[in-house]
Amino acid sequence: MDTRTKIVSPEEARRRIAMLRARGWRTLAAPAYLDPMLPQHISQMARVVGEAKLTVVIATPEDAFLPAQARAELAASLSFVDLVVIGNGDPHHLAQSLGVDQTVSLLELESLRRKNFVEYVKERVE
């Protein structure tokens, strides 16, 4: 299966999420940088999703390591991720606009992990 088919426009995500909700599924959206994607991100998302359908909204930090498309493809490769949307602007607003039952932000925790990761890499390179 080509998991890149999970990467959709916000409009398509809204349509698919509405269909899932009509079928009785609980839906979640998780704004995230995933830059880089770390094992902690995967375990945190897996814990949050449970029996729900998960849409990851890819946000882009100012000093991104990887292009948004590459991060979206990594997120789409996870079996428990149902849809991926590449966000422009405010990722929280986009996530909420998708019509999901709940938004679970990974951004705050991720910012701290990302800072620690960057410092770790800089120490190793110097």
C-alpha positions, 0 to 999 in steps of 0.5 A, a space after each residue: 500500500 502506498 501510504 502517501 495516499 493518506 496525505 490529503 488536502 484540508 478539504 478532502 480531510 473534512 469530507 473523509 472525517 465527516 464520513 467517518 463520524 457518520 459511520 460512528 467513528 470517534 475522530 482526533 486531530 493532532 497538530 505536530 511538527 515531527 521534525 524530526 519524528 522521534 520514538 516518543 512521538 510515535 508512542 505518544 500518538 499511539 497512546 492517544 489514538 485508542 480506537 479513534 481515527 487519527 488525522 495528523 496536521 503537520 506544522 512547520 517550525 521556523 527552522 525545520 530540518 525536513 520539508 513538510 512533505 517528507 514529514 507528512 510521508 513519515 507520519 502517513 507510514 504509521 499504521 494508526 494514522 488515518 489521514 495527514 494534512 500539511 498545515 499552513 498558518 495556525 495548525 491548531 485552527 486548521 486541526 479544529 476546522 477539520 470537524 473532528 471530535 477532539 484535538 490533541 496537540 503535540 506541539 508544546 511537548 514537541 518543542 521541548 523535545 526538539 530543543 533537547 534533540 538539537 542541543 544533543 546533535 550540536 554537542 555530538 558534531 562539535 
